Amino acid sequence: MKNILVVALTALLAACGGGREGSQPAEMSDPASVRLPPPLKPGQVLDPESLYAKRWPGRSALFRLNEELGFEVPPGYKPFWYDGARELVRPPAKWDQIPIVQSLGFSFFMPDFRGYTPDNYLREFDEDRVDVISIKHVGLGQERPGEPGRYPPNMWTRVLEGSSSVAPVEREGLTCLPSMTSLGQFDFCVSAGDGGFPQVALEVPRPPFAKWQVNPLMMARYFTPNHGGIEVVWTAHVKHAANWQIIDQQVWKFFEAWRIERPADGIVRMGPGPSVVVPAAERPLDDAE
């Protein structure tokens, strides 16, 4: 996990597609001037000279993972202030002009699942940021018993076969197998999968942390046959380990809320809202704040 931060930033920017803003066909009726406002706290005034103010796009970014599976990601959930973000396709846009990307990435912050704000967008590392490094459509096949890949039941079987002398332990709703490597101590964990959400496989570092683990991260990497076969990778600071399920479920809530289909007229217009409204009962535990 030594290079996770570099991988995360690379993956988040790699999802940029072609097509400049303002290049929408004339037949699209949605005015390009319509913008979502930036997420400000009550009474907060945005510095007009900040990168946040100058680069805030006010419109979602559009992506496709294949011909039919598309997403409309609200503007605050990707690093929009980088130069490459200017190339993203935003609504209104023709479906066929939306780029098909290898994977979809975005970020959100605990405990309220918001995106980048004027207060946090320039922090190189934030203990409350969750980086969804990759959501990738890979097709079916890994779910078959004994198949290689990242389907949690098959991964667990392989790990057990290689660690017969270590007994699994139950931690925070996960079944875990402690392991020690040259990079330090960590748990490989799997969940049971319930409530309509997929099974998850997690690597969770445990103290004492190695000297290079200044900001120890847990990483979820798993395959699910949902939606025709999806692989997911996300990272979060290990202080949020008790809330792994809340984090993973929020990733899937965003997946469903932002998912779009080819419109009848072939033109994608601005969606109804910027985020998912999360009931207070589903928000993270106090120790994550």
N, C-alpha and C positions, 0 to 999 in steps of 0.2 A: 504493500500500500504506500510505498515510499514516494511514488510519483503521482499520487492520486490528484493533487491539486492541479498539476500541469495537464494531466489527462482530462480532468473535468473542464477546465477552461477551453482546451482544444476542442473537446466534443461539443460544448455548448455553442461555440462559434462555427463549428463545421456544418451545422444544420442550416446555414445561410443559403438561400437559393437566389437565382437570378431575377432580374426585373427591378427597375428603379421605381421609386415612388413618383407619382404624377404621370405614369405612362399608361394609365387605364384607358381603354377604348372609349370613344365619345358616346357610344350608345348606352353606357352605364349611367343610370339616373342618380345614384348616390353621389352627393357632392363630396369631393375630396377634402373639403374644408371641415367636415364633421370630425371632431376629435373627442376622445375620452379625456377627462381632466386628470392631471397627475395626482397620485394619492398623498394628500397632505393632511397633517394633523390639524385639529381645530385651531384656528388662529395662526397657523404656520404660513409664512410668506416665502415663496420660492425665489431664490436669488436668480435674477434674470441672466447673470453672467456665468452661472454654473453650467457644467456640461449637461447636467440633468435637465435644466430648462431649455438649453439650446438644442438638445438632441431628442427630447421627449417626442415620440412619434404620434401618440394619441390614437393610434389604430393598431389592431391586432396584426400579428404576422401569420401568414398562411403557409402550410406545409402539407405534403402528401407522403405517406409511407409506401403506397402503391397506387394503382389506378383509381381505386375506390375509397381508400381510407385516408381522410384528410383531417386537418386540425387547424383551429383558429386560436392561436395563443395570445392572450392579452398582452399589451405592450410592456407592463412592468415585470414580466416573468422571464425576460431574456435581457442580456446586457446590451441594451439599445444604444448606449453612448459610444460604443466602438465604431470605427469607420465602416467595418463590414456590415453592420446592421442596416446601413442605408440601402443596401442592395436587396433587402428582404421584400417579398411581395406582400402587399397589404390590400385589404378590400377597399373598393370593389375591384374584382379581378375575375377573369375567365378561369374556369376550372382547369382547363388544359394548360394555362400559363403558370399554375402553381407548381413549383418544383417538387419532384419526387426525390426525397432525401434518404440517405442510408439509415439515419436514426433521428429521433426527436429528442431534444434536451431542453431543460428549463430549470429554474431555481425558485424556491420559496423559503420563507422564514418562519421559524417557530417563535411564539406559540400560536399565532393567529393566521398562519398560512398565506400571509401577504407576499407580494413580490418585492422588487427593488424599490426603495424609497429614497428621497433626498438625504436621509440620515444614514443609510447603510450601503449605498451603491458603490462607494469607493473603498470599502474595507477589503483588503486583500484576502483576509480570512475572517469569517464571522462564525462563532460557535453555534449560532442559531440558524445558520443557512443550511438548507437541504439542497444538494445538487443532484438533479435527475440527469445523470450523464447520458443515458441512452434508453430510448424505447424503440425497439427495432422489430419489424415484422420479418420473421424467419421461416414461417410455414410450419406445418405439423410434422411429426415424426419422433421428436425427442421424448414424447410422453409414453412411448411404448416401453415395456419393461426391459431393462438391460441395455437400452440405447445410450450412447454417449451424449454429452451435452449438459444442460443446466436445469433439467427437470428435477425439483427437489427430492422426490422419492428415490430416483435413480442415483442422485448425488449422495444421498444418505447411505444407500446400500454400499456404494463404493468406499465411502469413508469408513464405515464399520468394518469392511473386509480388510482395510489396511491398519486398523487400530483395535485389534481384538483384546489388547491388554488394558484398555481404558474404558471405564464404564460411563455411559451417557448420564448427564445431569439435566434436571429441569430448572430453567431460569426464565422468569418473566414471560411465561406462556410459550417458551421455546424448548425444544429438546436439543441439547448441546453436547458436543464432544470436545473437551479441552485438548489443546495441542500446543506444543512448544517448538518453535523454529528459530533459526538464526536471527529472524526479524523480531522476535519477542513471543509473548504468550497471547494466544487468542482462542476464542471458541468458534467452532463451526456449528451453526444452529439451523434447524428447520422448524417451520410452524406446521400446525395441523391443517390449516386452511378452513375457514368457516365464514358464515355470513355472506356467502356469495363472492368472497374475495379469494384470490389464488393462494396456494402454498408459497411460502417465502423461504429462501436460503440466505443466511446472513453470516458474515465474518465479523466477529466482535473482539477487538483487542482488549486485553485485561491487564491491570497493573500487576507488577511494576512495569511501566512502559520503557521501551528502548530510548536511548538518548535522542535519536532522530525523530521520535514521535512527540514533537512539541505540541501538535494538535491531533491527537489520536482520533481516527475516523473509523466508524463501522461502515461496512459495505454490504448492500443487498445485491445479489446477482442471481437471477433465476429465470427459468422459462415457464410459461403457462400456455396451455392449448387454447385459452380464451382468444377470441377474435382471430382465429385461424393460425395461432402460433406467434406469441410475442415474447421477446427477451427484454428484461428490465434490469437496469443498473442504477442504483442511487447510493449516495454517501451522506452521512450526517455525523456530527461530533458524537463521541462515545457517551457524553453526558446525557444524551437523549435515548440511550439504549432501552430504558424502561418504556419508552413511547414508540418503539419500532413499529408496532401495529398501527398506531394512529398515523404515523408518517406514511407507511405503505398504503393504507386505505385512502389517504388524501391524494397520493399519486394517482390512484385509480379513479377517484372522484374528479380530478382534473381531466384525466383521460376521457371520461364520459362526457363531462361538461363542454369540453373544447372540441370534441369529435364532430366533424361535419360530413355531409354527403353531397354528392354532385347535385346541384339545384336543377330544377326542370328546365330553366332557361340557360343553364351553364354558367351563370354569373354568381359569384360569392359576394354577398354584401355584409356590412358590419353586423356582428352578432348583438344579442340583447344586453350583454353585461360583461364586466371585466373579470369575474371570479366566481368561486363557489361559496355560497353562504353556509357556514358551518355552525350547527346548533351548539350552544354552550356546553351541553352534556357530552359532546364528542371532542371537545378541545383537550389539549395535552394536560398532563398532571402538573401540579404546582412545581415539582422539582425541575421541570424543563424551562421555567421562566427565568 
